[in-house]
Amino acid sequence: MTVPVPVWLLLATLISSVLALAGCVTACWIVGSRASRHSKLLRELAQMPPSDASLAKCMADQAELFSTLGKLTTTVKRLSSRAGMEEHRARQDDAAPPPGTDKATLRKHYGFTRDGPEFAAHQLALVPKER
């Protein structure tokens, strides 16, 4: 004995199957069109030579970057020189005689071996004479 299936149930099943099939086709179509659009754009970009405007923009960016690099290099040199001089002065300050030391000891410490008129004569000998 078979149970009779009502016609409306068969019709509803057919309609829902067609709608599901249409939804799957639509989803596949959308995904495929996106992928094809993307690949088409990539193919066009690969075949297209770079325009003069974009090339000029890249060259301007490159020039700006080189200018910035030059400025940074100069700044690094200046700062490293400054740090080196600070270290040198710090080392010299450690070896300096204490405040209140007499003049003769200071002259010996800083390498002035001549004193008085000998020192003045030596300094005048270093200056070229004008004629």
FITORNU-375248 format. One record per atom (N, C-alpha, C): residue in three letters; atom name; x, y, z. Coordinates in steps of 0.2 Angstrom, whole numbers, plus 5000, padded with zeros to 4 digits. Layout:
// residues N
VOKE   residu   atome      x      y      z
VOKE      ALA      CA      X      Y      Z
...
// end
This chain:
// residues 131
VOKE   residu   atome      x      y      z
VOKE      MET       N   5004   4994   5000
VOKE      MET      CA   5000   5000   5000
VOKE      MET       C   5004   5006   5000
VOKE      THR       N   5003   5010   4995
VOKE      THR      CA   5007   5017   4995
VOKE      THR       C   5002   5022   4997
VOKE      VAL       N   5006   5027   5000
VOKE      VAL      CA   5002   5033   5003
VOKE      VAL       C   5002   5038   4998
VOKE      PRO       N   4997   5041   4996
VOKE      PRO      CA   4997   5046   4991
VOKE      PRO       C   5000   5052   4993
VOKE      VAL       N   5004   5055   4989
VOKE      VAL      CA   5007   5062   4991
VOKE      VAL       C   5003   5067   4988
VOKE      PRO       N   5002   5072   4992
VOKE      PRO      CA   4998   5078   4989
VOKE      PRO       C   5002   5082   4984
VOKE      VAL       N   4998   5084   4979
VOKE      VAL      CA   5001   5088   4974
VOKE      VAL       C   5005   5094   4976
VOKE      TRP       N   5002   5098   4981
VOKE      TRP      CA   5004   5104   4983
VOKE      TRP       C   5011   5103   4987
VOKE      LEU       N   5012   5097   4990
VOKE      LEU      CA   5019   5095   4993
VOKE      LEU       C   5024   5094   4987
VOKE      LEU       N   5022   5091   4982
VOKE      LEU      CA   5027   5090   4976
VOKE      LEU       C   5029   5097   4973
VOKE      LEU       N   5024   5101   4972
VOKE      LEU      CA   5025   5108   4970
VOKE      LEU       C   5029   5112   4974
VOKE      ALA       N   5028   5112   4981
VOKE      ALA      CA   5032   5116   4985
VOKE      ALA       C   5039   5113   4985
VOKE      THR       N   5040   5107   4985
VOKE      THR      CA   5047   5104   4984
VOKE      THR       C   5051   5106   4978
VOKE      LEU       N   5047   5106   4972
VOKE      LEU      CA   5050   5108   4966
VOKE      LEU       C   5052   5115   4966
VOKE      ILE       N   5048   5120   4969
VOKE      ILE      CA   5049   5127   4969
VOKE      ILE       C   5055   5128   4974
VOKE      SER       N   5055   5125   4979
VOKE      SER      CA   5061   5126   4984
VOKE      SER       C   5068   5124   4981
VOKE      SER       N   5067   5118   4977
VOKE      SER      CA   5073   5116   4974
VOKE      SER       C   5076   5121   4968
VOKE      VAL       N   5071   5123   4965
VOKE      VAL      CA   5073   5128   4959
VOKE      VAL       C   5076   5134   4962
VOKE      LEU       N   5073   5137   4968
VOKE      LEU      CA   5075   5143   4971
VOKE      LEU       C   5082   5141   4974
VOKE      ALA       N   5083   5136   4977
VOKE      ALA      CA   5090   5134   4980
VOKE      ALA       C   5095   5134   4974
VOKE      LEU       N   5093   5131   4968
VOKE      LEU      CA   5098   5130   4963
VOKE      LEU       C   5099   5137   4960
VOKE      ALA       N   5094   5142   4960
VOKE      ALA      CA   5095   5149   4957
VOKE      ALA       C   5100   5152   4962
VOKE      GLY       N   5099   5151   4969
VOKE      GLY      CA   5104   5154   4974
VOKE      GLY       C   5111   5152   4973
VOKE      CYS       N   5112   5146   4972
VOKE      CYS      CA   5119   5143   4971
VOKE      CYS       C   5122   5146   4965
VOKE      VAL       N   5118   5146   4959
VOKE      VAL      CA   5120   5149   4953
VOKE      VAL       C   5122   5156   4954
VOKE      THR       N   5118   5160   4957
VOKE      THR      CA   5119   5167   4958
VOKE      THR       C   5126   5168   4962
VOKE      ALA       N   5127   5164   4968
VOKE      ALA      CA   5132   5165   4972
VOKE      ALA       C   5139   5163   4968
VOKE      CYS       N   5138   5158   4964
VOKE      CYS      CA   5144   5156   4960
VOKE      CYS       C   5146   5161   4955
VOKE      TRP       N   5141   5164   4952
VOKE      TRP      CA   5141   5170   4947
VOKE      TRP       C   5145   5176   4950
VOKE      ILE       N   5143   5178   4956
VOKE      ILE      CA   5146   5183   4959
VOKE      ILE       C   5153   5182   4961
VOKE      VAL       N   5155   5176   4964
VOKE      VAL      CA   5162   5175   4965
VOKE      VAL       C   5166   5175   4959
VOKE      GLY       N   5163   5172   4954
VOKE      GLY      CA   5167   5171   4948
VOKE      GLY       C   5168   5178   4944
VOKE      SER       N   5163   5182   4945
VOKE      SER      CA   5164   5189   4942
VOKE      SER       C   5169   5193   4945
VOKE      ARG       N   5169   5192   4952
VOKE      ARG      CA   5174   5196   4956
VOKE      ARG       C   5181   5194   4954
VOKE      ALA       N   5182   5187   4954
VOKE      ALA      CA   5188   5185   4952
VOKE      ALA       C   5191   5186   4945
VOKE      SER       N   5186   5186   4941
VOKE      SER      CA   5188   5188   4934
VOKE      SER       C   5189   5195   4933
VOKE      ARG       N   5185   5200   4937
VOKE      ARG      CA   5187   5207   4937
VOKE      ARG       C   5194   5208   4940
VOKE      HIS       N   5196   5205   4945
VOKE      HIS      CA   5202   5206   4948
VOKE      HIS       C   5208   5203   4944
VOKE      SER       N   5207   5198   4941
VOKE      SER      CA   5212   5195   4936
VOKE      SER       C   5213   5199   4930
VOKE      LYS       N   5207   5202   4927
VOKE      LYS      CA   5207   5206   4922
VOKE      LYS       C   5211   5213   4923
VOKE      LEU       N   5210   5215   4929
VOKE      LEU      CA   5213   5222   4931
VOKE      LEU       C   5221   5220   4932
VOKE      LEU       N   5223   5215   4934
VOKE      LEU      CA   5230   5213   4935
VOKE      LEU       C   5233   5212   4928
VOKE      ARG       N   5229   5209   4923
VOKE      ARG      CA   5232   5208   4917
VOKE      ARG       C   5233   5215   4913
VOKE      GLU       N   5228   5219   4914
VOKE      GLU      CA   5229   5226   4911
VOKE      GLU       C   5234   5230   4914
VOKE      LEU       N   5235   5229   4921
VOKE      LEU      CA   5241   5233   4924
VOKE      LEU       C   5248   5230   4922
VOKE      ALA       N   5248   5224   4921
VOKE      ALA      CA   5254   5221   4919
VOKE      ALA       C   5256   5223   4911
VOKE      GLN       N   5251   5223   4907
VOKE      GLN      CA   5252   5225   4900
VOKE      GLN       C   5253   5233   4899
VOKE      MET       N   5251   5237   4904
VOKE      MET      CA   5251   5244   4903
VOKE      MET       C   5258   5247   4905
VOKE      PRO       N   5261   5250   4901
VOKE      PRO      CA   5268   5254   4903
VOKE      PRO       C   5266   5259   4908
VOKE      PRO       N   5271   5260   4912
VOKE      PRO      CA   5270   5266   4917
VOKE      PRO       C   5269   5273   4914
VOKE      SER       N   5265   5276   4916
VOKE      SER      CA   5264   5283   4913
VOKE      SER       C   5269   5288   4915
VOKE      ASP       N   5269   5293   4912
VOKE      ASP      CA   5274   5298   4913
VOKE      ASP       C   5273   5302   4920
VOKE      ALA       N   5266   5302   4922
VOKE      ALA      CA   5264   5306   4928
VOKE      ALA       C   5267   5301   4934
VOKE      SER       N   5265   5295   4933
VOKE      SER      CA   5267   5291   4939
VOKE      SER       C   5275   5290   4940
VOKE      LEU       N   5278   5290   4934
VOKE      LEU      CA   5285   5290   4934
VOKE      LEU       C   5288   5296   4937
VOKE      ALA       N   5285   5302   4935
VOKE      ALA      CA   5288   5308   4938
VOKE      ALA       C   5286   5309   4946
VOKE      LYS       N   5281   5306   4948
VOKE      LYS      CA   5279   5306   4955
VOKE      LYS       C   5284   5301   4959
VOKE      CYS       N   5286   5296   4956
VOKE      CYS      CA   5291   5291   4959
VOKE      CYS       C   5298   5295   4959
VOKE      MET       N   5300   5298   4954
VOKE      MET      CA   5306   5302   4954
VOKE      MET       C   5306   5307   4959
VOKE      ALA       N   5300   5311   4960
VOKE      ALA      CA   5300   5316   4965
VOKE      ALA       C   5301   5313   4972
VOKE      ASP       N   5297   5308   4973
VOKE      ASP      CA   5298   5304   4980
VOKE      ASP       C   5305   5302   4981
VOKE      GLN       N   5308   5299   4976
VOKE      GLN      CA   5315   5297   4977
VOKE      GLN       C   5320   5303   4979
VOKE      ALA       N   5319   5309   4975
VOKE      ALA      CA   5323   5314   4977
VOKE      ALA       C   5322   5317   4984
VOKE      GLU       N   5315   5317   4986
VOKE      GLU      CA   5314   5319   4993
VOKE      GLU       C   5317   5314   4998
VOKE      LEU       N   5317   5308   4996
VOKE      LEU      CA   5320   5303   5001
VOKE      LEU       C   5327   5304   5001
VOKE      PHE       N   5331   5305   4996
VOKE      PHE      CA   5338   5306   4996
VOKE      PHE       C   5340   5313   5000
VOKE      SER       N   5335   5318   4999
VOKE      SER      CA   5336   5324   5003
VOKE      SER       C   5336   5323   5010
VOKE      THR       N   5331   5319   5012
VOKE      THR      CA   5330   5317   5019
VOKE      THR       C   5336   5313   5022
VOKE      LEU       N   5338   5308   5018
VOKE      LEU      CA   5344   5304   5020
VOKE      LEU       C   5350   5309   5021
VOKE      GLY       N   5351   5314   5016
VOKE      GLY      CA   5357   5318   5017
VOKE      GLY       C   5356   5322   5024
VOKE      LYS       N   5350   5324   5025
VOKE      LYS      CA   5349   5328   5031
VOKE      LYS       C   5351   5324   5037
VOKE      LEU       N   5348   5318   5037
VOKE      LEU      CA   5349   5313   5043
VOKE      LEU       C   5356   5311   5044
VOKE      THR       N   5360   5310   5038
VOKE      THR      CA   5367   5309   5039
VOKE      THR       C   5371   5315   5042
VOKE      THR       N   5369   5321   5040
VOKE      THR      CA   5372   5327   5043
VOKE      THR       C   5371   5327   5050
VOKE      THR       N   5365   5326   5052
VOKE      THR      CA   5363   5326   5059
VOKE      THR       C   5366   5321   5063
VOKE      VAL       N   5367   5315   5061
VOKE      VAL      CA   5371   5310   5064
VOKE      VAL       C   5378   5311   5065
VOKE      LYS       N   5381   5314   5060
VOKE      LYS      CA   5388   5316   5060
VOKE      LYS       C   5389   5322   5066
VOKE      ARG       N   5384   5327   5065
VOKE      ARG      CA   5385   5332   5070
VOKE      ARG       C   5384   5329   5077
VOKE      LEU       N   5379   5325   5078
VOKE      LEU      CA   5378   5323   5085
VOKE      LEU       C   5383   5318   5088
VOKE      SER       N   5386   5314   5083
VOKE      SER      CA   5391   5310   5085
VOKE      SER       C   5398   5314   5087
VOKE      SER       N   5399   5319   5083
VOKE      SER      CA   5405   5323   5084
VOKE      SER       C   5404   5327   5091
VOKE      ARG       N   5398   5329   5092
VOKE      ARG      CA   5396   5333   5099
VOKE      ARG       C   5397   5328   5104
VOKE      ALA       N   5395   5322   5104
VOKE      ALA      CA   5395   5317   5109
VOKE      ALA       C   5403   5315   5110
VOKE      GLY       N   5407   5315   5105
VOKE      GLY      CA   5414   5313   5105
VOKE      GLY       C   5417   5319   5109
VOKE      MET       N   5416   5325   5107
VOKE      MET      CA   5419   5331   5111
VOKE      MET       C   5417   5331   5118
VOKE      GLU       N   5410   5329   5120
VOKE      GLU      CA   5408   5329   5127
VOKE      GLU       C   5412   5324   5131
VOKE      GLU       N   5414   5318   5128
VOKE      GLU      CA   5418   5313   5131
VOKE      GLU       C   5425   5315   5132
VOKE      HIS       N   5427   5319   5127
VOKE      HIS      CA   5434   5321   5127
VOKE      HIS       C   5435   5326   5133
VOKE      ARG       N   5430   5331   5133
VOKE      ARG      CA   5430   5336   5138
VOKE      ARG       C   5430   5333   5145
VOKE      ALA       N   5425   5328   5146
VOKE      ALA      CA   5424   5324   5152
VOKE      ALA       C   5431   5321   5154
VOKE      ARG       N   5434   5318   5150
VOKE      ARG      CA   5441   5315   5151
VOKE      ARG       C   5446   5320   5153
VOKE      GLN       N   5446   5326   5150
VOKE      GLN      CA   5451   5331   5152
VOKE      GLN       C   5449   5334   5159
VOKE      ASP       N   5442   5335   5160
VOKE      ASP      CA   5441   5338   5166
VOKE      ASP       C   5443   5334   5172
VOKE      ASP       N   5443   5327   5171
VOKE      ASP      CA   5445   5323   5177
VOKE      ASP       C   5452   5324   5178
VOKE      ALA       N   5456   5326   5173
VOKE      ALA      CA   5464   5327   5174
VOKE      ALA       C   5466   5334   5176
VOKE      ALA       N   5461   5338   5176
VOKE      ALA      CA   5462   5345   5177
VOKE      ALA       C   5464   5346   5185
VOKE      PRO       N   5469   5351   5186
VOKE      PRO      CA   5470   5353   5193
VOKE      PRO       C   5464   5356   5196
VOKE      PRO       N   5464   5355   5203
VOKE      PRO      CA   5458   5358   5206
VOKE      PRO       C   5458   5365   5206
VOKE      PRO       N   5452   5368   5207
VOKE      PRO      CA   5452   5376   5207
VOKE      PRO       C   5456   5378   5213
VOKE      GLY       N   5459   5384   5212
VOKE      GLY      CA   5464   5387   5217
VOKE      GLY       C   5471   5385   5217
VOKE      THR       N   5473   5381   5212
VOKE      THR      CA   5480   5379   5211
VOKE      THR       C   5484   5386   5208
VOKE      ASP       N   5490   5386   5211
VOKE      ASP      CA   5494   5392   5209
VOKE      ASP       C   5495   5392   5201
VOKE      LYS       N   5497   5398   5199
VOKE      LYS      CA   5498   5399   5192
VOKE      LYS       C   5504   5395   5189
VOKE      ALA       N   5509   5394   5192
VOKE      ALA      CA   5515   5391   5189
VOKE      ALA       C   5513   5383   5188
VOKE      THR       N   5509   5380   5193
VOKE      THR      CA   5507   5373   5192
VOKE      THR       C   5502   5373   5186
VOKE      LEU       N   5498   5378   5185
VOKE      LEU      CA   5493   5378   5180
VOKE      LEU       C   5497   5378   5173
VOKE      ARG       N   5502   5382   5173
VOKE      ARG      CA   5505   5383   5167
VOKE      ARG       C   5509   5377   5165
VOKE      LYS       N   5512   5373   5170
VOKE      LYS      CA   5515   5367   5169
VOKE      LYS       C   5510   5362   5166
VOKE      HIS       N   5504   5362   5169
VOKE      HIS      CA   5499   5357   5168
VOKE      HIS       C   5497   5357   5160
VOKE      TYR       N   5496   5364   5158
VOKE      TYR      CA   5494   5365   5151
VOKE      TYR       C   5499   5366   5146
VOKE      GLY       N   5505   5365   5148
VOKE      GLY      CA   5511   5364   5143
VOKE      GLY       C   5514   5371   5142
VOKE      PHE       N   5513   5376   5146
VOKE      PHE      CA   5516   5383   5145
VOKE      PHE       C   5523   5383   5148
VOKE      THR       N   5528   5381   5145
VOKE      THR      CA   5535   5381   5148
VOKE      THR       C   5538   5388   5149
VOKE      ARG       N   5536   5392   5145
VOKE      ARG      CA   5539   5399   5145
VOKE      ARG       C   5535   5403   5150
VOKE      ASP       N   5538   5408   5153
VOKE      ASP      CA   5534   5412   5157
VOKE      ASP       C   5536   5419   5156
VOKE      GLY       N   5532   5424   5157
VOKE      GLY      CA   5533   5431   5157
VOKE      GLY       C   5535   5433   5150
VOKE      PRO       N   5541   5437   5150
VOKE      PRO      CA   5543   5440   5143
VOKE      PRO       C   5545   5434   5138
VOKE      GLU       N   5547   5429   5140
VOKE      GLU      CA   5549   5423   5135
VOKE      GLU       C   5542   5421   5132
VOKE      PHE       N   5537   5420   5136
VOKE      PHE      CA   5530   5418   5133
VOKE      PHE       C   5528   5424   5128
VOKE      ALA       N   5528   5430   5130
VOKE      ALA      CA   5526   5435   5125
VOKE      ALA       C   5530   5435   5119
VOKE      ALA       N   5537   5434   5119
VOKE      ALA      CA   5541   5434   5113
VOKE      ALA       C   5539   5428   5109
VOKE      HIS       N   5538   5423   5112
VOKE      HIS      CA   5536   5417   5108
VOKE      HIS       C   5529   5418   5105
VOKE      GLN       N   5524   5421   5108
VOKE      GLN      CA   5518   5422   5105
VOKE      GLN       C   5519   5427   5099
VOKE      LEU       N   5523   5432   5100
VOKE      LEU      CA   5524   5437   5094
VOKE      LEU       C   5528   5434   5089
VOKE      ALA       N   5532   5429   5090
VOKE      ALA      CA   5535   5425   5085
VOKE      ALA       C   5530   5421   5080
VOKE      LEU       N   5525   5419   5084
VOKE      LEU      CA   5520   5415   5080
VOKE      LEU       C   5516   5419   5075
VOKE      VAL       N   5515   5425   5077
VOKE      VAL      CA   5511   5430   5072
VOKE      VAL       C   5515   5432   5067
VOKE      PRO       N   5513   5432   5060
VOKE      PRO      CA   5516   5434   5055
VOKE      PRO       C   5517   5442   5055
VOKE      LYS       N   5522   5445   5053
VOKE      LYS      CA   5523   5452   5053
VOKE      LYS       C   5520   5455   5047
VOKE      GLU       N   5517   5460   5048
VOKE      GLU      CA   5514   5464   5042
VOKE      GLU       C   5519   5469   5039
VOKE      ARG       N   5519   5470   5033
VOKE      ARG      CA   5524   5475   5030
VOKE      ARG       C   5520   5480   5026
// end
